[in-house]
């Protein structure tokens, strides 16, 4: 799955794909190079390479 997603990101020209899972209250940022970053719980959602200065507490997103 990860390989297919990475290929799709590269083909589309996108730098990232953010997947929000409402059931698990987690967000995964998939990068075109095949790496990903998982956010949940008390994490702070950040992607400084794409959105410098942006940061949001996961608790504010999901209301926990």
PDB file with one MODEL, atoms N, CA, C and O in Angstrom:
MODEL        1
ATOM      1  N   UNK A   1       0.830  -1.208   0.000  1.00  0.00           N
ATOM      2  CA  UNK A   1       0.000   0.000   0.000  1.00  0.00           C
ATOM      3  C   UNK A   1       0.862   1.254   0.000  1.00  0.00           C
ATOM      4  O   UNK A   1       0.629   2.173  -0.785  1.00  0.00           O
ATOM      5  N   UNK A   2       1.857   1.291   0.880  1.00  0.00           N
ATOM      6  CA  UNK A   2       2.720   2.468   0.978  1.00  0.00           C
ATOM      7  C   UNK A   2       3.415   2.748  -0.352  1.00  0.00           C
ATOM      8  O   UNK A   2       3.506   3.898  -0.781  1.00  0.00           O
ATOM      9  N   UNK A   3       3.908   1.683  -1.006  1.00  0.00           N
ATOM     10  CA  UNK A   3       4.582   1.836  -2.293  1.00  0.00           C
ATOM     11  C   UNK A   3       3.633   2.419  -3.342  1.00  0.00           C
ATOM     12  O   UNK A   3       4.005   3.329  -4.082  1.00  0.00           O
ATOM     13  N   UNK A   4       2.425   1.901  -3.402  1.00  0.00           N
ATOM     14  CA  UNK A   4       1.448   2.390  -4.372  1.00  0.00           C
ATOM     15  C   UNK A   4       1.091   3.841  -4.124  1.00  0.00           C
ATOM     16  O   UNK A   4       0.957   4.625  -5.063  1.00  0.00           O
ATOM     17  N   UNK A   5       0.937   4.201  -2.849  1.00  0.00           N
ATOM     18  CA  UNK A   5       0.622   5.584  -2.508  1.00  0.00           C
ATOM     19  C   UNK A   5       1.770   6.503  -2.899  1.00  0.00           C
ATOM     20  O   UNK A   5       1.544   7.585  -3.442  1.00  0.00           O
ATOM     21  N   UNK A   6       2.997   6.079  -2.626  1.00  0.00           N
ATOM     22  CA  UNK A   6       4.171   6.868  -2.986  1.00  0.00           C
ATOM     23  C   UNK A   6       4.236   7.088  -4.496  1.00  0.00           C
ATOM     24  O   UNK A   6       4.520   8.198  -4.947  1.00  0.00           O
ATOM     25  N   UNK A   7       3.978   6.057  -5.271  1.00  0.00           N
ATOM     26  CA  UNK A   7       3.976   6.173  -6.734  1.00  0.00           C
ATOM     27  C   UNK A   7       2.898   7.144  -7.204  1.00  0.00           C
ATOM     28  O   UNK A   7       3.138   7.967  -8.087  1.00  0.00           O
ATOM     29  N   UNK A   8       1.726   7.046  -6.620  1.00  0.00           N
ATOM     30  CA  UNK A   8       0.621   7.934  -6.993  1.00  0.00           C
ATOM     31  C   UNK A   8       0.958   9.389  -6.669  1.00  0.00           C
ATOM     32  O   UNK A   8       0.645  10.288  -7.449  1.00  0.00           O
ATOM     33  N   UNK A   9       1.594   9.621  -5.523  1.00  0.00           N
ATOM     34  CA  UNK A   9       1.989  10.985  -5.149  1.00  0.00           C
ATOM     35  C   UNK A   9       2.987  11.519  -6.165  1.00  0.00           C
ATOM     36  O   UNK A   9       2.840  12.645  -6.641  1.00  0.00           O
ATOM     37  N   UNK A  10       3.997  10.731  -6.503  1.00  0.00           N
ATOM     38  CA  UNK A  10       5.013  11.161  -7.454  1.00  0.00           C
ATOM     39  C   UNK A  10       4.417  11.452  -8.825  1.00  0.00           C
ATOM     40  O   UNK A  10       4.742  12.465  -9.444  1.00  0.00           O
ATOM     41  N   UNK A  11       3.545  10.568  -9.299  1.00  0.00           N
ATOM     42  CA  UNK A  11       2.935  10.764 -10.619  1.00  0.00           C
ATOM     43  C   UNK A  11       2.075  12.021 -10.667  1.00  0.00           C
ATOM     44  O   UNK A  11       2.018  12.699 -11.693  1.00  0.00           O
ATOM     45  N   UNK A  12       1.409  12.330  -9.563  1.00  0.00           N
ATOM     46  CA  UNK A  12       0.517  13.488  -9.552  1.00  0.00           C
ATOM     47  C   UNK A  12       1.261  14.805  -9.406  1.00  0.00           C
ATOM     48  O   UNK A  12       0.721  15.871  -9.702  1.00  0.00           O
ATOM     49  N   UNK A  13       2.514  14.723  -8.945  1.00  0.00           N
ATOM     50  CA  UNK A  13       3.282  15.942  -8.710  1.00  0.00           C
ATOM     51  C   UNK A  13       3.063  16.531  -7.332  1.00  0.00           C
ATOM     52  O   UNK A  13       3.646  17.561  -6.994  1.00  0.00           O
ATOM     53  N   UNK A  14       2.228  15.887  -6.535  1.00  0.00           N
ATOM     54  CA  UNK A  14       1.978  16.377  -5.171  1.00  0.00           C
ATOM     55  C   UNK A  14       3.215  16.131  -4.313  1.00  0.00           C
ATOM     56  O   UNK A  14       3.962  15.178  -4.534  1.00  0.00           O
ATOM     57  N   UNK A  15       3.412  16.991  -3.351  1.00  0.00           N
ATOM     58  CA  UNK A  15       4.514  16.809  -2.411  1.00  0.00           C
ATOM     59  C   UNK A  15       4.100  15.973  -1.213  1.00  0.00           C
ATOM     60  O   UNK A  15       4.926  15.281  -0.617  1.00  0.00           O
ATOM     61  N   UNK A  16       2.821  16.035  -0.859  1.00  0.00           N
ATOM     62  CA  UNK A  16       2.313  15.329   0.305  1.00  0.00           C
ATOM     63  C   UNK A  16       0.869  14.897   0.074  1.00  0.00           C
ATOM     64  O   UNK A  16       0.146  15.469  -0.742  1.00  0.00           O
ATOM     65  N   UNK A  17       0.478  13.874   0.816  1.00  0.00           N
ATOM     66  CA  UNK A  17      -0.932  13.496   0.950  1.00  0.00           C
ATOM     67  C   UNK A  17      -1.192  13.348   2.436  1.00  0.00           C
ATOM     68  O   UNK A  17      -0.514  12.580   3.119  1.00  0.00           O
ATOM     69  N   UNK A  18      -2.165  14.077   2.933  1.00  0.00           N
ATOM     70  CA  UNK A  18      -2.556  13.978   4.344  1.00  0.00           C
ATOM     71  C   UNK A  18      -3.807  13.113   4.406  1.00  0.00           C
ATOM     72  O   UNK A  18      -4.796  13.390   3.728  1.00  0.00           O
ATOM     73  N   UNK A  19      -3.757  12.070   5.218  1.00  0.00           N
ATOM     74  CA  UNK A  19      -4.920  11.207   5.405  1.00  0.00           C
ATOM     75  C   UNK A  19      -5.404  11.373   6.839  1.00  0.00           C
ATOM     76  O   UNK A  19      -4.657  11.161   7.793  1.00  0.00           O
ATOM     77  N   UNK A  20      -6.664  11.754   6.969  1.00  0.00           N
ATOM     78  CA  UNK A  20      -7.279  11.978   8.273  1.00  0.00           C
ATOM     79  C   UNK A  20      -8.199  10.800   8.568  1.00  0.00           C
ATOM     80  O   UNK A  20      -9.124  10.519   7.806  1.00  0.00           O
ATOM     81  N   UNK A  21      -7.940  10.115   9.677  1.00  0.00           N
ATOM     82  CA  UNK A  21      -8.754   8.967  10.077  1.00  0.00           C
ATOM     83  C   UNK A  21      -9.590   9.381  11.286  1.00  0.00           C
ATOM     84  O   UNK A  21      -9.077   9.494  12.399  1.00  0.00           O
ATOM     85  N   UNK A  22     -10.867   9.602  11.057  1.00  0.00           N
ATOM     86  CA  UNK A  22     -11.746  10.068  12.127  1.00  0.00           C
ATOM     87  C   UNK A  22     -11.978   9.012  13.203  1.00  0.00           C
ATOM     88  O   UNK A  22     -12.186   9.348  14.369  1.00  0.00           O
ATOM     89  N   UNK A  23     -11.943   7.746  12.820  1.00  0.00           N
ATOM     90  CA  UNK A  23     -12.173   6.679  13.799  1.00  0.00           C
ATOM     91  C   UNK A  23     -11.027   6.553  14.792  1.00  0.00           C
ATOM     92  O   UNK A  23     -11.254   6.413  15.994  1.00  0.00           O
ATOM     93  N   UNK A  24      -9.798   6.601  14.294  1.00  0.00           N
ATOM     94  CA  UNK A  24      -8.630   6.453  15.184  1.00  0.00           C
ATOM     95  C   UNK A  24      -8.129   7.795  15.703  1.00  0.00           C
ATOM     96  O   UNK A  24      -7.264   7.851  16.577  1.00  0.00           O
ATOM     97  N   UNK A  25      -8.685   8.878  15.153  1.00  0.00           N
ATOM     98  CA  UNK A  25      -8.256  10.231  15.517  1.00  0.00           C
ATOM     99  C   UNK A  25      -6.768  10.437  15.259  1.00  0.00           C
ATOM    100  O   UNK A  25      -6.031  10.960  16.095  1.00  0.00           O
ATOM    101  N   UNK A  26      -6.361  10.008  14.083  1.00  0.00           N
ATOM    102  CA  UNK A  26      -4.969  10.131  13.685  1.00  0.00           C
ATOM    103  C   UNK A  26      -4.884  10.750  12.294  1.00  0.00           C
ATOM    104  O   UNK A  26      -5.808  10.655  11.487  1.00  0.00           O
ATOM    105  N   UNK A  27      -3.744  11.386  12.043  1.00  0.00           N
ATOM    106  CA  UNK A  27      -3.450  11.943  10.726  1.00  0.00           C
ATOM    107  C   UNK A  27      -2.093  11.405  10.304  1.00  0.00           C
ATOM    108  O   UNK A  27      -1.139  11.406  11.081  1.00  0.00           O
ATOM    109  N   UNK A  28      -2.021  10.946   9.063  1.00  0.00           N
ATOM    110  CA  UNK A  28      -0.751  10.474   8.507  1.00  0.00           C
ATOM    111  C   UNK A  28      -0.408  11.363   7.321  1.00  0.00           C
ATOM    112  O   UNK A  28      -1.226  11.572   6.425  1.00  0.00           O
ATOM    113  N   UNK A  29       0.818  11.883   7.330  1.00  0.00           N
ATOM    114  CA  UNK A  29       1.300  12.649   6.191  1.00  0.00           C
ATOM    115  C   UNK A  29       2.231  11.736   5.406  1.00  0.00           C
ATOM    116  O   UNK A  29       3.277  11.320   5.904  1.00  0.00           O
ATOM    117  N   UNK A  30       1.838  11.428   4.171  1.00  0.00           N
ATOM    118  CA  UNK A  30       2.634  10.594   3.281  1.00  0.00           C
ATOM    119  C   UNK A  30       3.416  11.503   2.342  1.00  0.00           C
ATOM    120  O   UNK A  30       2.847  12.408   1.731  1.00  0.00           O
ATOM    121  N   UNK A  31       4.721  11.262   2.225  1.00  0.00           N
ATOM    122  CA  UNK A  31       5.588  12.053   1.347  1.00  0.00           C
ATOM    123  C   UNK A  31       5.886  11.273   0.077  1.00  0.00           C
ATOM    124  O   UNK A  31       5.798  10.045   0.050  1.00  0.00           O
ATOM    125  N   UNK A  32       6.239  11.997  -0.963  1.00  0.00           N
ATOM    126  CA  UNK A  32       6.525  11.381  -2.251  1.00  0.00           C
ATOM    127  C   UNK A  32       7.717  10.434  -2.188  1.00  0.00           C
ATOM    128  O   UNK A  32       7.822   9.531  -3.019  1.00  0.00           O
ATOM    129  N   UNK A  33       8.620  10.616  -1.221  1.00  0.00           N
ATOM    130  CA  UNK A  33       9.790   9.730  -1.114  1.00  0.00           C
ATOM    131  C   UNK A  33       9.467   8.412  -0.423  1.00  0.00           C
ATOM    132  O   UNK A  33      10.353   7.578  -0.237  1.00  0.00           O
ATOM    133  N   UNK A  34       8.206   8.216  -0.042  1.00  0.00           N
ATOM    134  CA  UNK A  34       7.779   6.968   0.576  1.00  0.00           C
ATOM    135  C   UNK A  34       7.776   6.983   2.094  1.00  0.00           C
ATOM    136  O   UNK A  34       7.326   6.021   2.717  1.00  0.00           O
ATOM    137  N   UNK A  35       8.269   8.054   2.702  1.00  0.00           N
ATOM    138  CA  UNK A  35       8.240   8.150   4.160  1.00  0.00           C
ATOM    139  C   UNK A  35       6.897   8.720   4.598  1.00  0.00           C
ATOM    140  O   UNK A  35       6.179   9.332   3.806  1.00  0.00           O
ATOM    141  N   UNK A  36       6.569   8.511   5.869  1.00  0.00           N
ATOM    142  CA  UNK A  36       5.339   9.087   6.393  1.00  0.00           C
ATOM    143  C   UNK A  36       5.538   9.475   7.844  1.00  0.00           C
ATOM    144  O   UNK A  36       6.442   8.986   8.521  1.00  0.00           O
ATOM    145  N   UNK A  37       4.679  10.359   8.303  1.00  0.00           N
ATOM    146  CA  UNK A  37       4.693  10.817   9.681  1.00  0.00           C
ATOM    147  C   UNK A  37       3.292  10.659  10.241  1.00  0.00           C
ATOM    148  O   UNK A  37       2.314  11.088   9.628  1.00  0.00           O
ATOM    149  N   UNK A  38       3.203  10.046  11.399  1.00  0.00           N
ATOM    150  CA  UNK A  38       1.924   9.769  12.046  1.00  0.00           C
ATOM    151  C   UNK A  38       1.727  10.718  13.219  1.00  0.00           C
ATOM    152  O   UNK A  38       2.629  10.907  14.035  1.00  0.00           O
ATOM    153  N   UNK A  39       0.541  11.315  13.297  1.00  0.00           N
ATOM    154  CA  UNK A  39       0.185  12.229  14.380  1.00  0.00           C
ATOM    155  C   UNK A  39      -1.067  11.732  15.071  1.00  0.00           C
ATOM    156  O   UNK A  39      -2.003  11.279  14.412  1.00  0.00           O
ATOM    157  N   UNK A  40      -1.093  11.811  16.377  1.00  0.00           N
ATOM    158  CA  UNK A  40      -2.261  11.426  17.151  1.00  0.00           C
ATOM    159  C   UNK A  40      -2.107  11.868  18.595  1.00  0.00           C
ATOM    160  O   UNK A  40      -1.080  12.429  18.978  1.00  0.00           O
ATOM    161  N   UNK A  41      -3.133  11.611  19.392  1.00  0.00           N
ATOM    162  CA  UNK A  41      -3.067  11.899  20.826  1.00  0.00           C
ATOM    163  C   UNK A  41      -2.765  13.340  21.137  1.00  0.00           C
ATOM    164  O   UNK A  41      -3.536  14.233  20.787  1.00  0.00           O
ATOM    165  N   UNK A  42      -1.650  13.573  21.790  1.00  0.00           N
ATOM    166  CA  UNK A  42      -1.261  14.925  22.211  1.00  0.00           C
ATOM    167  C   UNK A  42      -0.211  15.534  21.286  1.00  0.00           C
ATOM    168  O   UNK A  42       0.422  16.530  21.638  1.00  0.00           O
ATOM    169  N   UNK A  43      -0.022  14.941  20.104  1.00  0.00           N
ATOM    170  CA  UNK A  43       0.955  15.468  19.150  1.00  0.00           C
ATOM    171  C   UNK A  43       0.532  16.830  18.634  1.00  0.00           C
ATOM    172  O   UNK A  43      -0.623  17.237  18.755  1.00  0.00           O
ATOM    173  N   UNK A  44       1.488  17.509  18.066  1.00  0.00           N
ATOM    174  CA  UNK A  44       1.234  18.776  17.380  1.00  0.00           C
ATOM    175  C   UNK A  44       1.439  18.527  15.890  1.00  0.00           C
ATOM    176  O   UNK A  44       2.526  18.132  15.468  1.00  0.00           O
ATOM    177  N   UNK A  45       0.408  18.753  15.102  1.00  0.00           N
ATOM    178  CA  UNK A  45       0.457  18.540  13.661  1.00  0.00           C
ATOM    179  C   UNK A  45       1.303  19.638  13.028  1.00  0.00           C
ATOM    180  O   UNK A  45       0.999  20.825  13.150  1.00  0.00           O
ATOM    181  N   UNK A  46       2.373  19.221  12.347  1.00  0.00           N
ATOM    182  CA  UNK A  46       3.268  20.157  11.687  1.00  0.00           C
ATOM    183  C   UNK A  46       3.807  19.526  10.408  1.00  0.00           C
ATOM    184  O   UNK A  46       3.967  18.308  10.324  1.00  0.00           O
ATOM    185  N   UNK A  47       4.079  20.352   9.434  1.00  0.00           N
ATOM    186  CA  UNK A  47       4.770  19.940   8.214  1.00  0.00           C
ATOM    187  C   UNK A  47       5.573  21.152   7.737  1.00  0.00           C
ATOM    188  O   UNK A  47       5.202  21.798   6.756  1.00  0.00           O
ATOM    189  N   UNK A  48       6.678  21.461   8.434  1.00  0.00           N
ATOM    190  CA  UNK A  48       7.395  22.709   8.201  1.00  0.00           C
ATOM    191  C   UNK A  48       7.987  22.874   6.803  1.00  0.00           C
ATOM    192  O   UNK A  48       8.217  24.001   6.363  1.00  0.00           O
ATOM    193  N   UNK A  49       8.236  21.782   6.106  1.00  0.00           N
ATOM    194  CA  UNK A  49       8.764  21.894   4.745  1.00  0.00           C
ATOM    195  C   UNK A  49       7.725  22.463   3.793  1.00  0.00           C
ATOM    196  O   UNK A  49       8.068  23.158   2.837  1.00  0.00           O
ATOM    197  N   UNK A  50       6.469  22.174   4.050  1.00  0.00           N
ATOM    198  CA  UNK A  50       5.374  22.615   3.178  1.00  0.00           C
ATOM    199  C   UNK A  50       4.642  23.830   3.757  1.00  0.00           C
ATOM    200  O   UNK A  50       4.276  24.752   3.028  1.00  0.00           O
ATOM    201  N   UNK A  51       4.435  23.817   5.075  1.00  0.00           N
ATOM    202  CA  UNK A  51       3.694  24.894   5.742  1.00  0.00           C
ATOM    203  C   UNK A  51       4.525  25.462   6.896  1.00  0.00           C
ATOM    204  O   UNK A  51       4.234  25.185   8.059  1.00  0.00           O
ATOM    205  N   UNK A  52       5.564  26.260   6.582  1.00  0.00           N
ATOM    206  CA  UNK A  52       6.401  26.814   7.650  1.00  0.00           C
ATOM    207  C   UNK A  52       5.571  27.646   8.631  1.00  0.00           C
ATOM    208  O   UNK A  52       4.775  28.494   8.228  1.00  0.00           O
ATOM    209  N   UNK A  53       5.770  27.392   9.901  1.00  0.00           N
ATOM    210  CA  UNK A  53       5.059  28.140  10.938  1.00  0.00           C
ATOM    211  C   UNK A  53       3.712  27.563  11.318  1.00  0.00           C
ATOM    212  O   UNK A  53       3.132  27.972  12.323  1.00  0.00           O
ATOM    213  N   UNK A  54       3.196  26.619  10.536  1.00  0.00           N
ATOM    214  CA  UNK A  54       1.905  26.007  10.861  1.00  0.00           C
ATOM    215  C   UNK A  54       2.098  24.938  11.921  1.00  0.00           C
ATOM    216  O   UNK A  54       2.964  24.072  11.797  1.00  0.00           O
ATOM    217  N   UNK A  55       1.289  25.008  12.958  1.00  0.00           N
ATOM    218  CA  UNK A  55       1.275  23.976  14.001  1.00  0.00           C
ATOM    219  C   UNK A  55      -0.105  23.989  14.637  1.00  0.00           C
ATOM    220  O   UNK A  55      -0.652  25.051  14.937  1.00  0.00           O
ATOM    221  N   UNK A  56      -0.663  22.804  14.841  1.00  0.00           N
ATOM    222  CA  UNK A  56      -1.985  22.690  15.433  1.00  0.00           C
ATOM    223  C   UNK A  56      -2.033  21.459  16.313  1.00  0.00           C
ATOM    224  O   UNK A  56      -1.680  20.363  15.878  1.00  0.00           O
ATOM    225  N   UNK A  57      -2.467  21.636  17.545  1.00  0.00           N
ATOM    226  CA  UNK A  57      -2.577  20.504  18.463  1.00  0.00           C
ATOM    227  C   UNK A  57      -3.657  19.549  17.975  1.00  0.00           C
ATOM    228  O   UNK A  57      -4.759  19.960  17.610  1.00  0.00           O
ATOM    229  N   UNK A  58      -3.318  18.282  17.977  1.00  0.00           N
ATOM    230  CA  UNK A  58      -4.276  17.262  17.532  1.00  0.00           C
ATOM    231  C   UNK A  58      -5.549  17.292  18.373  1.00  0.00           C
ATOM    232  O   UNK A  58      -6.632  16.999  17.866  1.00  0.00           O
ATOM    233  N   UNK A  59      -5.432  17.639  19.633  1.00  0.00           N
ATOM    234  CA  UNK A  59      -6.600  17.706  20.501  1.00  0.00           C
ATOM    235  C   UNK A  59      -7.597  18.752  20.010  1.00  0.00           C
ATOM    236  O   UNK A  59      -8.802  18.588  20.199  1.00  0.00           O
ATOM    237  N   UNK A  60      -7.110  19.831  19.380  1.00  0.00           N
ATOM    238  CA  UNK A  60      -8.020  20.843  18.849  1.00  0.00           C
ATOM    239  C   UNK A  60      -8.722  20.339  17.589  1.00  0.00           C
ATOM    240  O   UNK A  60      -9.859  20.723  17.315  1.00  0.00           O
ATOM    241  N   UNK A  61      -8.061  19.495  16.839  1.00  0.00           N
ATOM    242  CA  UNK A  61      -8.660  18.966  15.622  1.00  0.00           C
ATOM    243  C   UNK A  61      -9.804  18.017  15.949  1.00  0.00           C
ATOM    244  O   UNK A  61     -10.891  18.105  15.377  1.00  0.00           O
ATOM    245  N   UNK A  62      -9.535  17.107  16.883  1.00  0.00           N
ATOM    246  CA  UNK A  62     -10.509  16.062  17.188  1.00  0.00           C
ATOM    247  C   UNK A  62     -11.324  16.317  18.443  1.00  0.00           C
ATOM    248  O   UNK A  62     -12.180  15.510  18.805  1.00  0.00           O
ATOM    249  N   UNK A  63     -11.062  17.439  19.112  1.00  0.00           N
ATOM    250  CA  UNK A  63     -11.880  17.802  20.268  1.00  0.00           C
ATOM    251  C   UNK A  63     -11.732  16.889  21.464  1.00  0.00           C
ATOM    252  O   UNK A  63     -12.707  16.637  22.171  1.00  0.00           O
ATOM    253  N   UNK A  64     -10.535  16.389  21.703  1.00  0.00           N
ATOM    254  CA  UNK A  64     -10.333  15.531  22.865  1.00  0.00           C
ATOM    255  C   UNK A  64      -9.717  16.293  24.005  1.00  0.00           C
ATOM    256  O   UNK A  64      -9.475  15.723  25.069  1.00  0.00           O
TER     257      UNK A  64
ENDMDL
END
